[in-house]
Amino acid sequence: MAEIAVHDGSDMVGKKLGDSGLDERDITVLTLHRGPQVIPNPRNKTVLEAEDRLLCFGKLEEMRSMIPDRKQKRVRRLMKKHLPPESS
């Protein structure tokens, strides 16, 4: 199980759940959270909106593939000699 967020600008915004491609990926939407509203077992004709959250069941690899790639920032540890001196 995983939660998939429908972000503003996503190609899923404005599509019916049945046209979203989730069925083809063997992903079942169990619950749709829209603001304070919870829609259990949403129908295929439900139109997805920005900021919807979908509680899904399916293969984890398929659900992970739906997460957009982000540029990962590398964090570099600073050595103590590069830090400013502590004040007492």
N, C-alpha and C positions, 0 to 999 in steps of 0.2 A: 504494500500500500504506500502511496505517496500523495502529496498535495501538489497540484500544478497550478501556478498562478497565471492568469491571463492578463498580461501587462498591456498598457496603452501602446498602440502601435503594433501589437502582435497580429499576425495574419489570421488568427482565430477570432478576433473581434468582429462582430457583425455576421459571423457564420452560424448556421444552425449546428447544434451538437452532432447531428447525424452527418453533416458535411465537413466536420472538423478533421477527419482522418484518424480519429482515435480507435474506431472500430477495426480499421484495417491493421492497426498496430496491436490488436488484441488488448486494448486498454478499455476497461469498463468504468464509467463515471458513476460512483455510488451516491455522492452528494455534491450539490452545487451551493456554495456560500456566496451570497451577493449582499454585501453590507450586513445588516442585521438579519436578513432573511436567509433561511436554510431551506433548500429544495431537495428532498430525498428522492432518489431514483429519477433524475430529470429525464424528460422525454427527448427524443431525437430532434423534435421541432423547436426546442428551446434555443433561442438566439443568445450567443455568448456576448458578454459586455466586458469592457475594460475593468480590471480589478476583481473579476470573478475569481474564486478559488475552487478548484475541482478536487475532491477527494477521490482518488482513482485506485483501481486494483488492476494489476497486470505485471508484465515482465519489467523488472527494475531497469534493465538495459534500455528498453524502449522508452520508458518514462524519462530516464536520464538524457536520452538523445533529444528530448524536447526542450531542454534547458539551453538557452542561448549561450554561446561561448562568451566568456568575459576575458579581458586582458588581465592576466594575473600580475599583480604587483609583487615584486620581490622585496622582501624586507631584509635589510642588512643589519646585522648586529653591530652596534658601535662598541669599540673597545674602550675601556675605562679611560685611557689616555686622551681620547677624543672628546670626552664629555667635559663640560665646564666644571670648574672646581666647586665643591659644595660650600655653601656659606654656613657659618656657625651661629 
